[in-house]
Amino acid sequence: MVQGWDFKKKEPISGKAKKGNEVSLMSAKKSGAEMTESAFGASISSVVDEHPQDTSDAEKVAIARFNSHIGESVTGEGKNVWAYPL
């Protein structure tokens, strides 16, 4: 969720991202959001360091941050098993 304040209209601005806003499933059958929810339950994240101009802008920022978090949730490391001793 992204929240802000419209100083001219003196009202809150907010935008949300949710399952289905993923840019890519990266060849998976489930989205990162679905896998996370099945493992840990529902969660909410709020963005407080953005200054959206309007609701549309807030929603775009929320979706971008959502997709960024999904991409960061997939990590890994490897080891060279073919290394020969000297």
C-alpha positions in Angstrom: 0.0 0.0 0.0 1.2 3.5 -0.8 -0.2 6.4 1.0 0.1 10.1 0.6 -1.7 13.4 1.1 -3.3 15.7 -1.5 -2.5 19.2 -0.1 -4.9 21.0 -2.6 -7.9 18.8 -1.9 -6.9 18.1 1.7 -7.6 14.4 1.5 -5.6 11.2 1.6 -4.2 9.5 -1.5 -3.7 5.7 -1.5 -2.9 2.9 -3.9 -2.7 -0.8 -3.5 -1.1 -3.8 -5.3 -2.4 -7.3 -4.9 -2.1 -10.8 -6.3 -2.6 -10.6 -10.0 -0.5 -7.4 -10.4 2.7 -9.5 -11.0 4.6 -8.6 -14.1 5.8 -12.2 -14.5 5.5 -15.6 -12.9 9.0 -16.5 -14.1 7.8 -19.9 -15.4 6.2 -20.8 -12.1 2.7 -22.2 -11.7 2.1 -19.9 -8.7 3.0 -16.3 -8.2 5.5 -15.2 -5.5 2.6 -13.7 -3.6 0.7 -16.9 -3.6 3.7 -19.0 -2.5 4.4 -16.5 0.3 0.8 -16.4 1.5 0.6 -20.2 1.5 3.8 -20.5 3.6 3.4 -17.5 6.0 -0.2 -16.3 5.7 -1.4 -12.9 4.4 0.8 -9.8 4.9 0.6 -6.1 4.3 3.5 -3.7 3.5 3.2 0.1 3.5 5.4 2.5 1.6 6.0 5.8 3.4 8.9 7.3 1.4 7.0 8.2 -1.7 5.0 11.3 -2.5 2.3 10.3 -5.0 0.6 13.0 -7.0 -2.8 11.2 -7.1 -4.5 7.8 -6.7 -3.3 6.6 -10.1 0.3 7.5 -9.2 0.0 5.8 -5.8 -1.3 2.6 -7.5 1.6 2.6 -10.0 4.2 3.0 -7.2 2.5 0.2 -5.2 2.5 -2.2 -8.2 6.2 -1.3 -9.0 7.2 -1.9 -5.3 5.2 -5.1 -5.2 7.0 -6.5 -8.3 10.3 -5.4 -6.9 9.7 -7.4 -3.7 8.7 -10.5 -5.7 11.9 -10.3 -7.7 14.0 -10.0 -4.5 12.3 -13.0 -2.9 14.0 -15.4 -5.3 17.6 -15.9 -4.4 20.2 -18.6 -4.6 23.8 -19.5 -4.5 26.0 -22.2 -6.1 29.2 -24.1 -5.7 31.6 -25.4 -8.3 31.6 -29.2 -7.7 34.0 -29.8 -10.6 37.0 -28.0 -9.0 40.1 -30.3 -9.0 42.6 -30.1 -6.1 46.0 -28.7 -6.9 
